[in-house]
Amino acid sequence: MARVDISPKNPINLSGYGFCLGAAEGCRLALDVHDPLYATAVAFADPQNGEVVVFVGFDGVGIFPFDADVIQARVQTRMYEEKGLYFQGERLIPVATHSHAGPDTTGLWGDMMDLDNIRDEEYINILREGIVDAAIQAIDDLGDVELVWTKTSLENRTNDCFNTDYDMYIIQGKRPDAETLFTMVRWAAHPTVYGSDNLAVSADWVGPFRKKIDEATGALSVYLQGPIGGVYPEERPDECGLEEEAFPDGYKYENPNDPGNMDAQRMKVTCTGYLIAQSVLDALDGELTPVADTGIEFNYKDFEFHAENGMFSMLLDIAPTLPLPPIKSGDPNSKIWEEVEWVKLGDLNFLTSPGESFPTFAKKGADILLEAGYTNPIVMGMSPNWIGYLLAKEHWELDKEVIDANKLDYNMGLSPGKYLDEAYTAAVQAMVDERAVNHGVFGHIFHVQAMVDERAQ
């Protein structure tokens, strides 16, 4: 387990709300940090087969596939150069929280007319190295641990007209002396309690959420975002009996046009985070189930599909240095590459989805695992990268009246299109089929037995 501060050091454009194309004065420039941004990593190792996998939850709106590839290549290089060990980079799985009060890590919320400064590359380096540092430190921290887990439910609100996902999965690691080592939580809700008028860097409700769990358990917590396509916290209380917010010493941006409003927003962010954290703590007070001692397995699958997004294509024409995938909506033969990871951790099965997956989209991947006999599928959104809203085929087939009523037109405008559904589910099915053929031996398996042997000495 490890945590690295990835807060920006200088003023930076924030992400998530609106666009300031060609008008730098319209960008949301944050002058300072209200609460720290973190990359928090949990590493899991199987001494029987040498498998090592690292989940890294990080505060940010998300990263394009290009940056995820750089991060995974970087950790592979550093592990070899610094430790003499081969660690396949895809086994580092970044999961963005998608805070709209975090830095613009994509360039979409900056002044795209300045082609040499699409985004703050100095900060991008802080982010990349922070994620890699956290992963390597977590690997260094590997040791004997007992894994227990539980599942509870916390309602959120969604404009997905087919399915919801209220499930909150909680995995806790304990040392042999019963000391809690970490708490890992997967739930689904946008960290967008702060509005577009906020101009201070923040993790949004995830910051207070972590703080409360860390203090209550005496150990670090990590939040892994779930299928957040159109999904937001149901309850966002204005007050919760506190005299001050979770980070009273942080930078306080005040909106000159709305005195007092930011104080109210900061308390609402705190109360929302604490409310969600209390659901975790209440569940931990109940019965916890040991994770099955059946080892760790990893697989991933590259796949390609035709991406359709006229706005992304237009932005690439205007600002070709944007690190977007090469989306050419008008060319049906043009395809982009994506990937999906599947981690089998005992009887828990983690599945990635590369963006703001709608619950219906995520459920398709989960159902494939369930139908093949794999228990407890846990679909993460925003991992290992972000390519927009991930809608299911059924959403694209809805009548316009239903689309308008559920406000899906916005989500569709920021989606890679209708062909992703079939390509993603085919990739998940292919992984399941390959495992069946190989009788449990995943493709791309490698060993870091030297690492495991070193721990045992």
KALIN-V894601 format. One record per residue. RES is the residue in one small letter. PHI is phi in degrees with one decimal (999 if undefined). PSI is psi in degrees with one decimal (none if undefined). Layout:
# KALIN-V894601
res=RES phi=PHI psi=PSI
res=RES phi=PHI psi=PSI
This chain:
# KALIN-V894601
res=m phi=999 psi=137.8
res=a phi=-157.6 psi=155.0
res=r phi=-138.1 psi=134.7
res=v phi=-127.6 psi=134.7
res=d phi=-74.2 psi=124.0
res=i phi=-118.8 psi=27.7
res=s phi=-68.6 psi=144.4
res=p phi=-68.0 psi=151.3
res=k phi=-96.1 psi=-15.2
res=n phi=-133.8 psi=165.7
res=p phi=-52.8 psi=143.0
res=i phi=-153.6 psi=149.7
res=n phi=-69.8 psi=137.3
res=l phi=-87.4 psi=168.6
res=s phi=-119.3 psi=173.1
res=g phi=96.4 psi=-33.3
res=y phi=-117.2 psi=124.3
res=g phi=64.2 psi=178.4
res=f phi=-133.3 psi=148.2
res=c phi=-121.9 psi=38.1
res=l phi=-51.2 psi=115.1
res=g phi=76.5 psi=5.0
res=a phi=-136.5 psi=85.1
res=a phi=-56.5 psi=-33.0
res=e phi=-67.7 psi=-15.1
res=g phi=-90.9 psi=-5.5
res=c phi=-73.9 psi=154.4
res=r phi=-90.5 psi=87.9
res=l phi=-85.8 psi=118.1
res=a phi=-92.7 psi=130.4
res=l phi=-86.6 psi=-23.6
res=d phi=-159.6 psi=-179.1
res=v phi=-106.8 psi=126.6
res=h phi=-82.2 psi=-48.5
res=d phi=-138.9 psi=148.1
res=p phi=-66.1 psi=146.2
res=l phi=-97.0 psi=141.0
res=y phi=-130.5 psi=152.5
res=a phi=-110.4 psi=116.8
res=t phi=-117.7 psi=125.3
res=a phi=-117.9 psi=142.5
res=v phi=-125.6 psi=124.4
res=a phi=-105.6 psi=140.5
res=f phi=-123.8 psi=134.5
res=a phi=-131.1 psi=142.8
res=d phi=-112.2 psi=109.4
res=p phi=-68.2 psi=-14.6
res=q phi=-78.3 psi=-39.6
res=n phi=-117.8 psi=2.2
res=g phi=76.5 psi=9.9
res=e phi=-72.5 psi=136.2
res=v phi=-134.1 psi=129.7
res=v phi=-133.2 psi=141.9
res=v phi=-127.9 psi=124.8
res=f phi=-96.6 psi=132.6
res=v phi=-126.5 psi=107.2
res=g phi=-85.3 psi=127.8
res=f phi=-134.4 psi=147.0
res=d phi=-78.4 psi=117.1
res=g phi=170.3 psi=163.2
res=v phi=-72.7 psi=-22.2
res=g phi=135.2 psi=168.8
res=i phi=-130.0 psi=145.1
res=f phi=-72.4 psi=162.7
res=p phi=-52.7 psi=-35.5
res=f phi=-56.3 psi=-48.0
res=d phi=-69.5 psi=-36.7
res=a phi=-62.0 psi=-40.5
res=d phi=-63.5 psi=-41.5
res=v phi=-62.9 psi=-43.7
res=i phi=-61.9 psi=-46.0
res=q phi=-67.7 psi=-36.2
res=a phi=-68.1 psi=-37.3
res=r phi=-65.6 psi=-43.9
res=v phi=-67.0 psi=-35.6
res=q phi=-64.1 psi=-43.7
res=t phi=-64.9 psi=-47.3
res=r phi=-66.7 psi=-37.7
res=m phi=-61.2 psi=-37.5
res=y phi=-74.9 psi=-45.8
res=e phi=-68.3 psi=-38.3
res=e phi=-91.4 psi=-26.0
res=k phi=-128.3 psi=-5.8
res=g phi=68.5 psi=25.6
res=l phi=-119.2 psi=142.0
res=y phi=-89.3 psi=118.2
res=f phi=-127.6 psi=113.7
res=q phi=-67.6 psi=125.3
res=g phi=-58.5 psi=-31.4
res=e phi=-63.7 psi=-14.4
res=r phi=-80.4 psi=-4.0
res=l phi=-92.9 psi=117.4
res=i phi=-112.1 psi=102.7
res=p phi=-77.7 psi=139.4
res=v phi=-131.8 psi=110.3
res=a phi=-80.2 psi=144.2
res=t phi=-75.4 psi=-28.3
res=h phi=77.2 psi=32.5
res=s phi=-63.1 psi=131.3
res=h phi=-86.5 psi=5.4
res=a phi=-109.0 psi=15.0
res=g phi=-100.1 psi=170.4
res=p phi=-62.0 psi=152.4
res=d phi=-74.4 psi=105.6
res=t phi=-97.6 psi=3.2
res=t phi=-114.4 psi=-28.3
res=g phi=95.3 psi=-7.0
res=l phi=-70.3 psi=-23.2
res=w phi=-110.7 psi=23.0
res=g phi=-113.4 psi=-175.0
res=d phi=-83.8 psi=96.9
res=m phi=-71.5 psi=-7.8
res=m phi=-73.9 psi=-22.3
res=d phi=-90.9 psi=89.0
res=l phi=-65.6 psi=-20.4
res=d phi=-87.1 psi=-7.3
res=n phi=-136.9 psi=52.2
res=i phi=-60.5 psi=-40.2
res=r phi=-147.1 psi=170.2
res=d phi=-81.7 psi=96.2
res=e phi=-69.8 psi=-24.3
res=e phi=-64.0 psi=-42.2
res=y phi=-69.7 psi=-38.9
res=i phi=-55.9 psi=-38.0
res=n phi=-67.1 psi=-39.3
res=i phi=-59.4 psi=-44.6
res=l phi=-64.1 psi=-50.3
res=r phi=-59.0 psi=-51.0
res=e phi=-66.4 psi=-33.4
res=g phi=-64.4 psi=-42.4
res=i phi=-64.4 psi=-43.3
res=v phi=-66.9 psi=-43.9
res=d phi=-58.1 psi=-45.3
res=a phi=-61.2 psi=-42.1
res=a phi=-63.1 psi=-46.1
res=i phi=-67.0 psi=-41.1
res=q phi=-63.6 psi=-37.1
res=a phi=-66.0 psi=-39.0
res=i phi=-63.1 psi=-41.4
res=d phi=-62.0 psi=-27.0
res=d phi=-88.6 psi=4.4
res=l phi=-59.3 psi=142.5
res=g phi=-169.0 psi=-179.8
res=d phi=-62.1 psi=133.8
res=v phi=-149.7 psi=144.1
res=e phi=-100.5 psi=126.6
res=l phi=-102.0 psi=129.0
res=v phi=-129.0 psi=158.3
res=w phi=-150.5 psi=163.7
res=t phi=-154.1 psi=167.6
res=k phi=-135.1 psi=134.0
res=t phi=-130.2 psi=-174.7
res=s phi=-133.2 psi=135.2
res=l phi=-137.9 psi=120.7
res=e phi=-66.5 psi=139.6
res=n phi=-126.1 psi=175.5
res=r phi=-115.4 psi=147.0
res=t phi=-148.1 psi=154.2
res=n phi=-102.1 psi=15.1
res=d phi=-75.2 psi=112.6
res=c phi=-82.8 psi=1.9
res=f phi=-109.8 psi=-38.8
res=n phi=-146.0 psi=160.0
res=t phi=-123.8 psi=166.2
res=d phi=-141.7 psi=96.1
res=y phi=-96.1 psi=-2.5
res=d phi=-66.8 psi=134.0
res=m phi=-119.4 psi=111.4
res=y phi=-96.7 psi=133.6
res=i phi=-129.0 psi=120.1
res=i phi=-118.4 psi=129.3
res=q phi=-123.2 psi=139.2
res=g phi=-108.2 psi=134.1
res=k phi=-128.6 psi=140.3
res=r phi=-71.9 psi=164.8
res=p phi=-56.4 psi=-26.2
res=d phi=-86.5 psi=12.1
res=a phi=77.9 psi=3.2
res=e phi=-67.7 psi=130.4
res=t phi=-72.1 psi=127.8
res=l phi=-96.1 psi=-39.3
res=f phi=-161.9 psi=161.4
res=t phi=-129.1 psi=123.0
res=m phi=-115.0 psi=127.3
res=v phi=-125.7 psi=132.8
res=r phi=-119.2 psi=118.2
res=w phi=-138.5 psi=-177.1
res=a phi=-137.2 psi=118.2
res=a phi=-175.5 psi=137.5
res=h phi=-60.6 psi=134.4
res=p phi=-84.6 psi=76.6
res=t phi=-133.1 psi=38.1
res=v phi=-70.1 psi=-39.4
res=y phi=-66.6 psi=140.5
res=g phi=-89.9 psi=-175.6
res=s phi=-71.2 psi=-12.3
res=d phi=-85.1 psi=-3.4
res=n phi=-75.8 psi=131.8
res=l phi=-127.4 psi=41.4
res=a phi=-130.3 psi=138.7
res=v phi=-66.7 psi=133.1
res=s phi=-158.2 psi=154.3
res=a phi=-83.6 psi=2.0
res=d phi=60.7 psi=-145.6
res=w phi=-65.5 psi=-19.0
res=v phi=-65.3 psi=-30.9
res=g phi=-62.5 psi=-56.9
res=p phi=-60.9 psi=-35.5
res=f phi=-55.6 psi=-51.3
res=r phi=-64.3 psi=-43.5
res=k phi=-58.8 psi=-44.4
res=k phi=-65.3 psi=-43.3
res=i phi=-68.4 psi=-42.2
res=d phi=-57.0 psi=-47.0
res=e phi=-68.5 psi=-35.8
res=a phi=-74.6 psi=-33.0
res=t phi=-100.3 psi=-15.3
res=g phi=72.0 psi=21.0
res=a phi=-146.1 psi=164.9
res=l phi=-73.3 psi=147.4
res=s phi=-119.7 psi=153.6
res=v phi=-132.9 psi=135.6
res=y phi=-105.7 psi=124.6
res=l phi=-108.4 psi=117.1
res=q phi=-67.7 psi=145.7
res=g phi=-102.1 psi=-157.3
res=p phi=-73.5 psi=99.4
res=i phi=-105.9 psi=15.0
res=g phi=-62.3 psi=107.6
res=g phi=70.7 psi=20.6
res=v phi=-114.6 psi=132.2
res=y phi=-139.6 psi=159.8
res=p phi=-59.8 psi=135.3
res=e phi=-72.6 psi=-42.0
res=e phi=-108.8 psi=128.2
res=r phi=-135.7 psi=75.1
res=p phi=-65.6 psi=140.8
res=d phi=-72.2 psi=-31.5
res=e phi=-139.3 psi=154.7
res=c phi=-150.0 psi=31.2
res=g phi=81.0 psi=12.6
res=l phi=-96.7 psi=148.8
res=e phi=-86.9 psi=-24.3
res=e phi=-144.7 psi=159.2
res=e phi=-72.8 psi=176.1
res=a phi=-68.4 psi=-27.8
res=f phi=-128.6 psi=70.0
res=p phi=-66.1 psi=-19.9
res=d phi=-94.1 psi=1.1
res=g phi=-74.4 psi=168.4
res=y phi=-62.4 psi=132.7
res=k phi=-110.5 psi=103.0
res=y phi=-82.8 psi=133.4
res=e phi=-117.5 psi=128.0
res=n phi=-77.5 psi=111.6
res=p phi=-64.1 psi=-20.5
res=n phi=-89.5 psi=-5.4
res=d phi=-149.4 psi=71.4
res=p phi=-55.9 psi=135.2
res=g phi=86.0 psi=-15.8
res=n phi=-65.0 psi=-38.4
res=m phi=-69.1 psi=-34.3
res=d phi=-59.2 psi=-43.0
res=a phi=-64.8 psi=-40.8
res=q phi=-65.1 psi=-40.5
res=r phi=-63.5 psi=-39.3
res=m phi=-69.2 psi=-37.6
res=k phi=-63.9 psi=-40.4
res=v phi=-61.3 psi=-45.7
res=t phi=-60.8 psi=-49.0
res=c phi=-65.9 psi=-35.5
res=t phi=-65.1 psi=-47.4
res=g phi=-61.5 psi=-41.8
res=y phi=-67.5 psi=-37.7
res=l phi=-63.5 psi=-45.0
res=i phi=-66.0 psi=-40.9
res=a phi=-62.6 psi=-35.0
res=q phi=-64.8 psi=-31.7
res=s phi=-62.6 psi=-38.1
res=v phi=-64.7 psi=-49.1
res=l phi=-65.0 psi=-37.8
res=d phi=-62.9 psi=-40.7
res=a phi=-66.5 psi=-36.8
res=l phi=-68.1 psi=-21.7
res=d phi=-76.3 psi=-12.8
res=g phi=-91.3 psi=-162.5
res=e phi=-76.6 psi=131.0
res=l phi=-109.1 psi=141.0
res=t phi=-103.4 psi=130.0
res=p phi=-62.7 psi=137.8
res=v phi=-68.1 psi=134.0
res=a phi=-57.3 psi=137.2
res=d phi=-86.1 psi=62.8
res=t phi=-116.5 psi=14.9
res=g phi=88.8 psi=-178.3
res=i phi=-121.0 psi=134.8
res=e phi=-134.0 psi=149.3
res=f phi=-134.4 psi=141.2
res=n phi=-149.7 psi=152.7
res=y phi=-143.2 psi=159.2
res=k phi=-137.7 psi=124.2
res=d phi=-80.2 psi=142.5
res=f phi=-149.4 psi=160.5
res=e phi=-126.8 psi=154.7
res=f phi=-157.4 psi=160.9
res=h phi=-83.9 psi=116.0
res=a phi=-91.2 psi=132.8
res=e phi=-118.4 psi=109.7
res=n phi=-157.6 psi=102.5
res=g phi=-61.4 psi=-34.8
res=m phi=-68.4 psi=-43.7
res=f phi=-63.0 psi=-40.5
res=s phi=-61.6 psi=-41.9
res=m phi=-63.9 psi=-42.4
res=l phi=-63.7 psi=-36.4
res=l phi=-67.4 psi=-32.8
res=d phi=-68.1 psi=-39.2
res=i phi=-74.9 psi=-44.4
res=a phi=-129.1 psi=79.9
res=p phi=-64.1 psi=-13.4
res=t phi=-86.5 psi=-1.7
res=l phi=-58.4 psi=136.8
res=p phi=-80.2 psi=28.0
res=l phi=-67.6 psi=152.3
res=p phi=-60.2 psi=155.6
res=p phi=-74.6 psi=74.3
res=i phi=-81.8 psi=122.4
res=k phi=-125.4 psi=88.1
res=s phi=-58.9 psi=-36.6
res=g phi=-77.6 psi=-7.6
res=d phi=-109.9 psi=102.7
res=p phi=-64.4 psi=-16.8
res=n phi=-88.8 psi=-6.9
res=s phi=-82.9 psi=130.2
res=k phi=-133.5 psi=155.4
res=i phi=-119.5 psi=157.4
res=w phi=-96.6 psi=143.7
res=e phi=-138.5 psi=179.4
res=e phi=-147.0 psi=158.3
res=v phi=-136.6 psi=139.1
res=e phi=-113.9 psi=147.8
res=w phi=-132.7 psi=119.0
res=v phi=-113.6 psi=120.4
res=k phi=-98.8 psi=104.0
res=l phi=-107.4 psi=93.2
res=g phi=61.1 psi=-124.7
res=d phi=-97.8 psi=16.3
res=l phi=-106.1 psi=138.0
res=n phi=-125.8 psi=108.5
res=f phi=-94.3 psi=133.2
res=l phi=-129.9 psi=133.0
res=t phi=-90.2 psi=158.3
res=s phi=-144.4 psi=130.7
res=p phi=-85.5 psi=63.0
res=g phi=153.4 psi=-159.7
res=e phi=-85.0 psi=78.2
res=s phi=-71.4 psi=133.7
res=f phi=-71.8 psi=151.2
res=p phi=-52.8 psi=-36.7
res=t phi=-66.9 psi=-40.1
res=f phi=-62.0 psi=-48.5
res=a phi=-63.8 psi=-37.7
res=k phi=-61.4 psi=-31.5
res=k phi=-62.8 psi=-43.1
res=g phi=-65.0 psi=-42.6
res=a phi=-62.6 psi=-40.6
res=d phi=-65.4 psi=-34.8
res=i phi=-61.4 psi=-42.9
res=l phi=-65.6 psi=-44.0
res=l phi=-62.3 psi=-43.5
res=e phi=-64.9 psi=-25.1
res=a phi=-88.7 psi=1.1
res=g phi=95.5 psi=9.5
res=y phi=-92.3 psi=128.4
res=t phi=-88.3 psi=159.6
res=n phi=50.4 psi=59.8
res=p phi=-71.1 psi=131.0
res=i phi=-123.7 psi=102.9
res=v phi=-91.1 psi=126.5
res=m phi=-101.5 psi=139.6
res=g phi=-93.9 psi=175.3
res=m phi=57.7 psi=29.6
res=s phi=-147.1 psi=138.5
res=p phi=-83.6 psi=2.5
res=n phi=-151.7 psi=-173.5
res=w phi=-130.9 psi=124.1
res=i phi=-127.9 psi=24.3
res=g phi=107.9 psi=-163.0
res=y phi=-78.0 psi=134.8
res=l phi=-108.8 psi=100.6
res=l phi=-99.7 psi=152.3
res=a phi=-81.9 psi=163.1
res=k phi=-55.2 psi=-37.0
res=e phi=-61.3 psi=-33.6
res=h phi=-64.8 psi=-40.7
res=w phi=-69.9 psi=-20.1
res=e phi=-92.5 psi=-0.7
res=l phi=-69.1 psi=151.7
res=d phi=-65.9 psi=153.0
res=k phi=-58.7 psi=-35.7
res=e phi=-62.2 psi=-40.0
res=v phi=-71.0 psi=-40.5
res=i phi=-59.3 psi=-45.8
res=d phi=-65.9 psi=-41.4
res=a phi=-63.8 psi=-33.1
res=n phi=-98.1 psi=5.9
res=k phi=55.4 psi=39.5
res=l phi=-82.1 psi=-13.9
res=d phi=-61.7 psi=-35.6
res=y phi=-62.7 psi=-48.4
res=n phi=-62.2 psi=-39.6
res=m phi=-65.8 psi=-32.3
res=g phi=-69.7 psi=-16.2
res=l phi=-119.3 psi=35.6
res=s phi=-117.6 psi=150.6
res=p phi=-77.1 psi=2.7
res=g phi=105.8 psi=179.6
res=k phi=-78.9 psi=-14.9
res=y phi=-82.6 psi=-12.7
res=l phi=-65.9 psi=-40.0
res=d phi=-50.1 psi=-56.0
res=e phi=-63.9 psi=-40.1
res=a phi=-67.9 psi=-41.0
res=y phi=-65.8 psi=-48.7
res=t phi=-65.9 psi=-33.8
res=a phi=-64.7 psi=-37.1
res=a phi=-66.9 psi=-41.7
res=v phi=-63.7 psi=-44.0
res=q phi=-62.2 psi=-38.2
res=a phi=-63.2 psi=-39.1
res=m phi=-63.5 psi=-42.2
res=v phi=-62.9 psi=-43.9
res=d phi=-64.3 psi=-41.0
res=e phi=-64.2 psi=-38.8
res=r phi=-65.8 psi=-37.7
res=a phi=-64.1 psi=-40.4
res=v phi=-66.9 psi=-40.9
res=n phi=-86.9 psi=3.7
res=h phi=54.9 psi=45.3
res=g phi=96.5 psi=-4.9
res=v phi=-97.0 psi=111.3
res=f phi=-72.6 psi=150.3
res=g phi=-63.6 psi=153.8
res=h phi=66.5 psi=21.2
res=i phi=-68.6 psi=141.8
res=f phi=-139.3 psi=170.8
res=h phi=-125.8 psi=141.2
res=v phi=-121.6 psi=47.8
res=q phi=-61.2 psi=-30.5
res=a phi=-59.5 psi=-37.0
res=m phi=-65.6 psi=-45.8
res=v phi=-64.6 psi=-43.2
res=d phi=-61.2 psi=-38.7
res=e phi=-63.6 psi=-38.4
res=r phi=-66.0 psi=-31.6
res=a phi=-78.3 psi=-16.6
res=q phi=-79.0 psi=none
